[in-house]
């Protein structure tokens, strides 16, 4: 079941998040400036923004099979429509393509919610860190495949060819999910939310959302404009730049699984995320320095930053789902991803304008600042481990099991 969820999410990721890998070609094909190309490449996120909570509610009521099969299948059809629209309309059709890609994103976002519920439904709490790490591999796996496949396809067949590939792999994944997914053997169980009432009565859940939102800023800047930075600042070939990010995505997959195992062994989600944030801060600081000096430190830190900025995503996502409690997991996970996509939607054009006016180092510096701000927001105190004991004093100053 986990493999089916991973496959569906990885496949649709090519179209939802892989288009920045060919953004230089998007600029040329549609004859648009960098900020507009950034909006186009991230247009699926606009649709994701408005659909995740609805898909979550649908998954809570009807399960993952319907959600993944219908959503990813519809995304495949829409990616195919975008490929045809691009061929028919050609240059000047940028905003038509943005609308169609946004609709594809709305449909494909079903895989983001459904895959998370599979982990909560099929695995017990001491297993979920590794399971969520494996589930999060779906994103890095999709990005790795995209990094190696999409730039060569774009060079040979253009942007319509890229969109046709996205449509084909999404359709195959939708058929597999609709054919073989089953309901979990036990109900989704959270990590402390009551059966009745909204889990948003917990300040901790809001802080998990806020931490993830702040971490999203450096992630968006690095992954959206990293290839463009290598091409413009360092003179890299676009295919070679994409391949560097592909190798980094493979490394990111291994790191996510390792982080999940670390979380399971400690029984904690937030403390590992807190420590990872310090590592991310160091990498981003070196990235800013390397970009300003235009030395080989820059490309090396870009690759490492593409790993570190996503390493803790699974921990925040899992913590949100566990805090949600039974019956709310789909909606809370949908809300969590919606908040991330709001940040991505705002960050993408703002970073593009900032890069145009002040350079790449300034944009990376903003990402560094957001990671710093996240440290006091992250709900470290009072976290309960798998044995029900807290990791430190809670917000009322208590310790131990009475928190």
C-alpha positions in Angstrom: 0.0 0.0 0.0 2.8 2.4 0.8 4.5 1.6 -2.5 1.3 2.5 -4.4 1.1 5.8 -2.5 4.7 6.6 -3.2 4.3 5.7 -6.9 1.3 8.0 -7.3 2.9 10.9 -5.5 6.3 10.5 -7.3 4.6 10.3 -10.7 2.4 13.3 -10.3 5.4 15.2 -8.8 7.0 15.5 -12.2 4.2 17.8 -13.3 3.4 19.5 -10.0 6.9 20.4 -9.0 9.3 19.4 -11.8 8.7 22.2 -14.2 11.3 24.6 -12.5 13.9 22.1 -13.7 13.3 23.3 -17.3 12.5 27.0 -16.4 15.2 28.4 -18.8 13.3 26.6 -21.6 10.0 27.9 -20.3 11.4 31.4 -20.5 12.5 30.9 -24.1 9.4 29.0 -25.3 6.8 31.4 -24.0 9.0 34.5 -24.3 8.4 35.7 -20.8 10.7 37.2 -18.1 12.0 35.2 -15.2 9.3 36.2 -12.6 6.5 35.1 -15.0 8.4 31.9 -15.9 8.6 31.2 -12.1 4.8 31.6 -11.9 4.3 29.3 -14.8 6.6 26.6 -13.4 4.9 26.8 -10.1 1.3 27.2 -11.4 0.3 23.7 -10.3 0.8 25.1 -6.7 -2.1 27.5 -7.3 -4.5 24.7 -7.9 -3.0 22.7 -5.0 -3.7 25.7 -2.8 -7.4 25.5 -3.3 -7.9 21.7 -3.4 -5.9 20.0 -0.6 -8.4 20.5 2.2 -11.2 19.3 0.0 -9.3 16.2 -1.0 -8.5 15.6 2.7 -12.1 15.7 3.6 -13.0 13.4 0.8 -10.2 11.0 1.9 -11.5 11.1 5.5 -14.9 10.0 4.3 -14.2 7.7 1.3 -10.6 6.5 1.7 -7.4 6.8 -0.4 -8.3 4.6 -3.3 -11.0 6.9 -4.8 -8.9 10.0 -4.0 -5.7 8.8 -5.6 -7.3 7.1 -8.6 -9.6 10.0 -9.5 -7.3 12.9 -8.6 -4.1 11.6 -10.2 -6.0 10.4 -13.3 -7.6 13.8 -13.8 -4.2 15.4 -13.5 -2.9 13.2 -16.2 -5.7 14.3 -18.5 -5.0 18.0 -17.8 -1.3 17.7 -18.3 -2.1 16.2 -21.7 -4.4 19.1 -22.4 -1.6 21.6 -21.5 0.8 19.8 -23.9 -1.8 20.2 -26.7 -2.6 23.8 -25.8 1.1 24.7 -25.8 1.5 23.2 -29.2 -1.6 24.9 -30.7 -1.2 28.3 -29.1 2.6 28.5 -29.0 4.3 31.7 -27.6 1.9 34.1 -26.1 -0.2 31.5 -24.4 1.5 31.8 -21.0 -1.6 32.7 -19.0 -3.8 30.0 -20.6 -1.1 27.5 -19.7 -1.0 28.8 -16.1 -4.8 28.2 -15.7 -4.6 24.7 -17.1 -1.6 23.8 -15.0 -3.4 25.2 -11.9 -6.3 22.8 -12.6 -3.8 19.9 -13.0 -2.3 20.9 -9.7 -5.7 20.9 -8.0 -6.4 17.4 -9.3 -2.9 15.9 -8.6 -2.8 17.3 -5.1 -4.9 14.3 -4.1 -1.7 12.2 -4.0 -0.2 14.6 -1.4 -3.1 14.0 1.1 -3.8 10.3 0.3 -0.2 9.2 0.7 0.0 10.7 4.2 -3.2 9.0 5.3 -1.8 5.7 4.1 1.1 6.0 6.6 -1.2 7.0 9.5 -3.6 4.2 8.7 -1.3 1.2 8.0 1.5 1.9 10.5 1.7 2.2 14.3 3.4 5.2 15.9 6.8 3.6 16.5 7.0 2.7 12.7 5.6 5.9 11.3 8.9 7.9 11.1 10.5 5.5 8.7 7.2 4.9 6.9 6.8 8.7 6.4 10.4 9.0 5.4 9.7 6.4 2.7 6.5 8.2 1.7 8.4 11.5 1.5 10.8 9.7 -0.9 8.0 10.1 -3.4 8.8 13.8 -3.7 12.5 13.4 -3.9 12.2 10.3 -6.2 9.9 12.3 -8.5 12.3 15.2 -8.5 15.2 13.0 -9.2 13.5 11.4 -12.1 12.5 14.8 -13.3 16.0 16.2 -13.0 17.5 13.4 -15.2 14.6 13.1 -17.6 12.9 16.4 -18.1 15.8 18.6 -19.3 16.9 16.1 -22.1 13.2 15.7 -23.1 12.8 19.4 -23.2 15.9 19.8 -25.4 14.7 17.1 -27.8 11.0 17.7 -27.9 10.4 21.0 -26.2 8.0 22.0 -23.4 5.1 20.1 -25.0 7.1 16.9 -24.8 7.8 17.5 -21.1 4.1 17.9 -20.4 3.3 14.7 -22.4 5.8 12.8 -20.2 4.1 14.2 -17.1 0.7 13.1 -18.4 1.8 9.5 -19.2 3.4 8.7 -15.9 0.5 10.2 -14.0 -2.0 8.1 -15.9 -0.1 4.9 -15.2 0.1 5.7 -11.5 -3.6 6.5 -11.3 -4.6 3.2 -12.9 -2.4 1.2 -10.4 -3.8 3.1 -7.4 -7.4 2.7 -8.4 -6.8 -1.0 -9.1 -4.9 -2.2 -6.0 -5.3 0.2 -3.1 -7.2 -1.2 -0.1 -8.5 0.3 3.2 -6.2 0.1 6.2 -6.7 -2.7 8.8 -7.1 -0.2 11.7 -8.4 3.3 12.1 -6.1 6.3 11.9 -4.8 7.1 15.3 -3.2 10.3 16.3 -0.7 11.3 18.9 -2.9 13.0 21.4 -5.9 14.8 19.9 -9.3 14.0 21.2 -11.8 12.0 19.2 -14.3 14.9 19.3 -13.7 18.5 18.6 -11.3 20.3 16.4 -7.6 19.6 16.8 -6.9 23.3 16.2 -7.7 23.9 19.8 -4.1 22.9 20.3 -1.5 25.7 20.0 1.1 23.1 19.2 -0.6 22.2 15.9 -0.6 25.8 14.8 3.1 26.1 15.7 3.9 23.0 13.6 2.1 24.6 10.7 4.0 27.9 11.2 7.4 26.1 11.5 6.8 24.3 8.2 5.7 27.5 6.5 9.0 29.2 7.5 11.0 26.3 6.4 9.2 26.4 3.0 10.8 29.7 2.0 14.5 28.5 1.6 13.2 25.3 0.1 11.3 27.2 -2.6 14.1 29.6 -3.4 16.7 26.8 -3.7 14.6 24.3 -5.7 12.9 26.9 -7.9 15.9 29.0 -8.9 18.8 26.7 -8.2 19.1 25.4 -11.8 18.8 29.0 -13.1 21.5 30.1 -10.7 23.9 27.5 -11.9 23.2 28.5 -15.6 23.5 32.2 -15.1 26.1 32.7 -12.4 28.4 29.7 -13.1 27.8 29.1 -16.8 26.6 25.5 -16.4 24.8 23.7 -19.1 21.1 23.4 -18.2 21.1 19.6 -18.5 24.2 19.3 -16.2 22.6 21.6 -13.7 19.5 19.5 -13.7 21.5 16.4 -13.2 23.3 17.9 -10.2 19.9 18.5 -8.6 18.9 14.9 -9.5 21.8 13.5 -7.6 21.0 15.7 -4.7 17.4 14.5 -4.7 18.6 10.9 -4.4 20.7 11.9 -1.5 17.7 13.7 0.0 15.6 10.5 -0.2 18.2 8.6 1.9 18.3 11.5 4.4 14.6 11.5 4.8 14.5 7.8 5.6 17.4 8.2 8.0 15.7 11.1 9.7 12.5 9.1 10.0 14.4 6.2 11.7 16.1 8.7 14.0 12.6 10.1 15.0 11.2 6.6 15.6 14.2 5.7 17.8 13.8 8.8 20.0 10.0 8.7 19.9 10.1 12.4 19.1 9.3 14.5 16.0 10.2 18.1 16.9 13.6 17.7 18.6 15.1 16.0 15.5 13.6 18.8 13.4 15.1 21.4 15.7 18.6 19.9 15.3 18.1 19.6 11.5 17.3 23.3 11.4 20.7 24.2 12.7 22.3 22.2 10.0 20.2 23.9 7.4 21.3 27.3 8.8 25.0 26.4 8.4 24.4 25.2 4.8 22.4 28.3 3.8 25.0 30.6 5.3 27.8 28.9 3.3 25.5 29.1 0.2 25.2 32.9 0.5 29.0 33.2 1.0 29.7 30.9 -2.0 27.2 32.8 -4.3 28.7 36.2 -3.4 32.3 35.0 -4.0 31.2 32.9 -7.1 33.5 30.1 -6.0 32.9 26.3 -6.3 31.5 26.6 -2.8 28.3 27.9 -4.4 27.3 24.9 -6.5 28.3 22.5 -3.7 26.1 24.3 -1.2 23.3 24.5 -3.7 23.3 20.7 -4.0 23.5 20.3 -0.2 20.9 22.9 0.5 18.5 21.1 -1.8 18.8 18.1 0.6 18.8 19.9 3.9 15.9 22.2 3.2 13.6 19.2 2.6 15.1 16.8 5.2 12.7 17.7 8.0 9.5 18.0 5.9 8.3 14.5 6.8 8.7 15.1 10.6 6.5 18.2 10.5 3.9 16.5 8.3 3.8 13.5 10.5 3.5 15.5 13.7 0.6 17.4 12.2 -1.2 14.2 11.2 -0.6 12.6 14.6 -1.9 15.7 16.4 -5.0 15.7 14.2 -6.5 12.5 15.8 -9.0 10.1 14.2 -11.3 11.5 11.6 -9.3 14.7 11.1 -6.1 13.5 9.5 -7.0 14.2 5.9 -8.2 17.7 6.6 -5.3 18.6 8.8 -2.7 17.2 6.4 -4.5 19.1 3.6 -4.4 22.3 5.6 -0.7 21.7 6.3 0.1 21.4 2.6 -2.1 24.3 1.8 -0.2 26.6 4.1 3.1 25.4 2.5 1.7 26.1 -1.0 0.5 29.6 0.0 4.1 30.3 1.1 5.4 28.8 -2.1 3.0 30.8 -4.2 4.0 34.1 -2.6 7.7 33.3 -2.4 8.2 32.3 -6.0 7.5 35.7 -7.7 8.9 37.7 -4.8 12.2 35.7 -5.0 12.2 36.1 -8.8 12.0 39.9 -8.5 14.6 40.0 -5.7 17.0 37.9 -7.8 16.4 40.2 -10.8 17.1 43.3 -8.8 19.7 42.2 -6.1 21.0 38.8 -7.2 20.7 35.2 -6.1 22.6 35.7 -2.8 19.9 38.1 -1.6 17.2 35.5 -2.2 19.2 32.8 -0.4 19.8 35.3 2.4 16.0 35.7 2.9 15.7 31.9 3.1 18.4 31.9 5.8 16.5 34.5 7.8 13.3 32.5 7.7 15.1 29.4 9.0 16.5 31.5 11.9 13.0 32.8 12.7 11.6 29.3 12.8 13.7 28.3 15.8 11.6 29.9 18.5 8.4 29.0 16.7 9.1 25.3 16.6 7.2 23.6 19.4 10.0 21.8 21.1 9.0 21.9 24.7 6.4 19.4 26.1 6.6 17.0 23.2 5.6 13.5 24.2 7.6 10.5 23.0 6.3 7.1 22.2 6.2 6.2 25.9 4.0 9.2 26.7 6.8 11.2 28.5 7.5 14.7 27.5 10.9 15.9 26.2 11.0 18.9 28.4 8.7 21.4 30.2 5.5 22.2 28.4 4.0 25.6 27.9 2.7 25.6 31.5 6.1 24.8 33.0 5.2 21.2 33.9 7.4 18.2 33.2 7.0 14.5 32.8 3.7 12.7 32.3 1.5 15.4 33.7 2.1 17.7 30.7 
